[in-house]
Amino acid sequence: MAMTRTFGAIAALGAASALTLTALPAQAAGSYVALGDSYSSGTGTRSYINDGTSCQRSVYAYPSLIAASKGLTLNFRACSGATVADVTSTQLSALSASTTKVSISVGGNDAGFADVLTECAQPGWASDCNGAIDDAQYIIDNVLPARLSTLYSSIRAKAPNAKVVVVGYPRIFMGEDCNAFTWFSPAEETRLNAMADLLNSKTSAQASGKGFTFANPTSRFVGHAVCDSPEWLNGLSNPITESYHPNIAGHRDGYAPTVSTPLTGSAFRSTATTLRLASQSADRLATQQRRYAATDASITPKEFRAPDLGSPQMKAAAKRAGVDLSSRASIDAADRMWSARQAKQAQAQAAR
C-alpha cells in the first residue's frame, strides 16, 4: 500500500534536496504477494473485504497488517479453501520478477483438516477420529511433500528475486474442550496437535530445500489455543465458517510478529496507525482482488461441520451404541467410554 508522508523541512533543504526526496517511490519497500489458504486470508476474523469472492480476505489478516506496518504494496491472493493445486492454478500469476516478498500457508486443505475436525468433533460412539487422523497423516507423509516441492519450485521460478516465507499452522487445542456441542477428547486433541506438528515438519523440510524461510507459529500460540484465555483461535463459532481459525488477536499478536521478521527483516509492532492503515486499505484490496473473482470461484471452501445429533447417521450410531439422544448424560457417558477405548487403540498402534 502506498503511503504518503509530509516532510515539513523539504523547502529549507533547497530544490535539489527536495527533488532527491520526492524522487523516491512511495512503495520503495517492495511488492508483497500473499499466497495460500484460509490461515493467510483471514478466515476467523469476522470482517472481510467485499471482493465478490468466498475467499474471506480480511484487512486484519497478517498479510494486510504487515503490509500496512512496513509500507508494502500488497497483492492479497490467499483464499479460504485453497489447496496446493488451487494456489498453482489461481494465485501464482500474481508473481513476477519485480515481486520482492512472498508469504504462503498451504497444505492443511490437502490433508483434509476440516473433514478431520468434523469427524473428531462428534461423540466417540459416532466417529472414527483415529481413522481420519491416520488418513490425513498418510497424505502429509507420502503425498504432500512432492506437491509442495513442485509448488515451491514454481514460486521461485516466477519470483526469482523475492524473499519467500512459508508459514506453518498452530496447535489448535490445549487439552480440553469447553464447547458444549463438540466432543473432542484430550487424546484426540493431542493427536490433532501432533498432526499440525507433522504438517509443519514436512512443510519446513520442503521450504528449506528450496532456500525459503519457514515461519513456525507453534510457540507463539501456546497459551492461546481454543478454550484458552485469551483465545487466539476460535472454537465452535457462529457462523460456522469462523470455527478453528485465528481471530483478530491471533493474526495481530500471533501470526504478524511470527512472519514479519523473516519476511521484512524487522519486527512487527501493532500500533493504532498500523491498524488504521490496514483498515483503510479495504477498498483498494477489494478492487484489486475483484479482478480475479472469476478465477477464485474455482476454489471450493473447506468448512468444518458441527455435530448434528438429529441426523439419520447420528441416530443410527446412537442406536448401535445404546445411547439415549434425549439425555445429555447418556450421550456424554458413552462418549467417555468410547473415547477411552479409541485412545488405547491409538496408543497400541503407535507402540507397534
N, C-alpha and C positions, 0 to 999 in steps of 0.2 A: 504494500500500500504506500503510495507516495505521501510524504509528509512535508508540510510547508512550514518553514521556520522564518522568523523575523530577526534580522541581525541589525540592531539599532546602531551599531558603530560602523557600519559599512561606509557611510558617507565620509566619515573622518579619515578613512584609510586611503581615500583617493580613488580615482576611476579605475586604475589598473588593478588594485586590490579587489575592488568591487567586482570587476569582470572575472577575476580568478575565482571568487567565491560563487558567483551566480552561474559560472560555467559547470559547476559540479551537479550531476543529475541527482534529483531527489531520491531515486531508488538505487543509489550507489551501493547500498549494502547487498543487493543481489536479487535474483529471480528465484523464488521458492515455489516448488511444486509439491503439494501434499497428496500422496497416493495412499490407497488402502481401503480398509473396511470401516465398520461402524465405530471401532475404537479410535479411529482417527477422524471420522466425520463429525462426531459429537453426539451420537445417539446416547440418550440418557440425560442430556442437559435440559430437555423440555423446551427448548427455544431454537427454531430452525429458520434458515433463510428461505424466502419464497422464490425458489428457482425452478418450479414446475416439475420437480422430481420427488421420488420417495427416498432420496439419499440421506435425508436428515443431517444436513450440514449446519453446523452451529458456529456463530461468532465466538462462543465460549469454549469451543474445542481448542486443544493445544496448538494446532497449526495457526489458527487465527490469532491466538494470544501471543505466540512467538513472533508472528509477522508484525503485529502491532507494536510489540515491545522493541523490536530490532529494526523497524523501518524497512521491512522486506515487502516486495511485491508478490503477493500470494496468488497462485492458481490452485484452487481448492477442489481437487478431483476425487478425494476419498469419498466413498459411497457405502452406505449401510447395505450389507448383504454381499459385498464383493468377495469373490474368490480369487485365487491366483489367475485363473483364466479370464475373469472379468477385468482385473487390473490390466492384463495384457491386451485385451481387445478394446477396452473403453478409456483407459487412462494414460497409457504411455505416449499417446500422440501429443500430450502437453509438454513433453520433454524435448529439449534441443541443446545444441552446443552452447547456447547462452544461459542455460539453466545452471545456477550456482549452488543450489541447495535442494535436496530431496529428502523427504521422510516417508516411510511406508510401514504400515502394520497390515499383515495379511497371513492367512493360514488357519485361523480359527474356524472359518466357514468351510474350508476344505475338509477339516476334521469333523464337521458336523456338530460344533459345540452347542448350538441352540437346541438341536434334537437330543443331545446327550443330557442337557439340563432339563429338558422337558420330561425325559424318561425318568431321571433320578428324582425329580420333584414329586412324583407320585408316591403313594404309600408303598412300602416294600412288598406287600402282598399283591400289588397290581403292576409291578415293574420289573424290569431286568436291567437295573442300573449297571451292574458289573459287566454284563454283556455289551451294553452301549459304550462303556468306557474302553473295554477291550478292543472293540471295533475301531474306535477313534484312535487309540494308541497304535494300532496296526497301520493306519493311514499315516500318522505322524512319523512313525519309524520307517516305513517302507515306500510310501508314495510321495509324501510332501517334499522331502529333500530334493529330489530331481526336479520337481516343479519349481521350487524356489531357486534352484541353481540356474535354470533356464531363464526365469524372470529376472533375476539379478544381472545376468549377462546382458539381457535386453536393455535394462535400465542403464548400465554402463555404456553400452553402445550408443544409445540415444542421447545420453547426457554425459559425455566424456570428461567434462570439466567440473562436474558437480561433486560436492560433498554429500555423500549418501548415508543417512542414518536409518537403520532398520529398528523398528520399535516393537518391543515384546508386550506380553499380557501379564496383568497382575494375578495374584491368587485371589479368588472371589470370596472365599469363605474363611471363617475364623473358628470353626469347630462346633457351632450350634446354629439352629435355625429358629429365628424369632418370628417368622411369618406364619400366620395362622392357617394358611391354605397351601402350604408346601410341606413336604415330608423328607427333607434332606437329613440323613443320619450323620453323626460325626464321622463314621468310617467312610461314608460316601463323600463327604466334604473333603476328607483327607485325600482320597483318590482323585477327586476333581482338581484339587490344588496341585497334586503331583502331575496330572495331565497338563496343566498350564506350565509347570516347570519343564516337562518334557518338550512341549512345543517351543518354549524359549530356547532350550538347549539345541534342538535341531535347527531352529531359525538362526541362532547365533553362529553356529558352525558354518552354515552356508554363507552368511553375511561376511564372516571373517575370511572365508575362502575367496571372496571377490574383492577384498580390501575395503569393505564397508564397515562402519561402526555399528555395534549393537547397543541399544539403549534398553536396559532391563529395569522395569518399574517395580519389580517384586518387593525390594526392601523398603521403598518409599511408601508403599501401600500397607505395610504391616501396621496393625492397629486401626486400619480404616476400611476393613472389609465389610461385606454385608453383615448387618447386625452389630457392628462396632459403633463406638461413639467417639468422634464424629465419623459418620459413614460416608466414604468417598465413592462407594459402589452401591447402586440401587439394588434392593431386594425385589420381591414381587411388587410390581407397581401398577398404577393406573394412569395412563394407558399401558397396556401390557408390553408395548414395544420399548418402554423405558427400562424394563427389568434387566438386571445383571449387566449393567453398563456403567461407566464412570459418570457421576453427576458433575455439576459445575466445579465443585471443590476438587473432585478427582482430576479434572483437566488442569485447573489453575494451580493446585498445590501438589499434585502428583505427577501428571504427565509433562506439563510445560517445563518444570525445573529439570526433569529427567532428560528431556530431549534437547533443550536449548543449548546447554554447554557443548555437547558433541557436535551439534548442528551449526552453531554460530560462533563458538569459541568463547562465549561469555554466559554468565548465569542469568536466569530469568528472574525478574522482580515483578511481582504483582502490585501495580500501583493504580490509582484512580485514573491516571492518564492512559495507561495501557488498556484498561477496561473500556474507557470511553472511546478510544481509537478503534478498538476491536468492534464495539457496538456500531460505530459509525460506518464500518466497512460493509455492513449488511447489504445495502443496496448495490454497491459495486460488485460484490461477490455474487449476488443473485443474478444480476445482469450478465455477468461473465459466464456463470455456470448454466444459465438458461440456454445458452447456445449449444450446450452438449446434451440437452434434455432428451432428445430422441435416442441418442446413444446410451444414455444412462437408463433408459426404460428397459433395456435388455437385462438389467441386473435384478434378480429376484430377492426381495428382503428375506432374511432368515430370522424367524421370530420364535422366541420362547412361547410355549403354550401352557397355560396354567392347568393343574389337575381339574378334571370335571367329574365329580362324584356321581353325576346323574347320567353319564354316558352309558350306552349299552355295554361297551367293553368293561367299564368300571363295575357295573352291576354284575356282569358275569364273573369277573375276578373276585368280587366280594362273596358271591355265592360259593365259588370254589373254596375260598379261604374261611368260610363260616363267619363272615363279618356282617354285622348289623349296621347298614349305612345310615340308619336313623339315630345311631348312638356314636357320639364322638369318642367316648371311652372305648367302645368296641373297635372302632377304626384305628385308634392310636395304639391300643394294646396289641393288636395284630401286627401293626407296622413295626413296633419294637421287636416282636418275636421274629418276624421275617427279616428285618434288617440285621439283627444279630446273627441269624443263620447265614445270610449273604456275606456278612463281614468275615465270618470264619471261613467260608468258601474262598473268598478273595485272598485271605492270609495263607491258606493251604496252597493255592495256586502260585502265589508269589514265592513260597518256600521251595517249590519244585526246581 
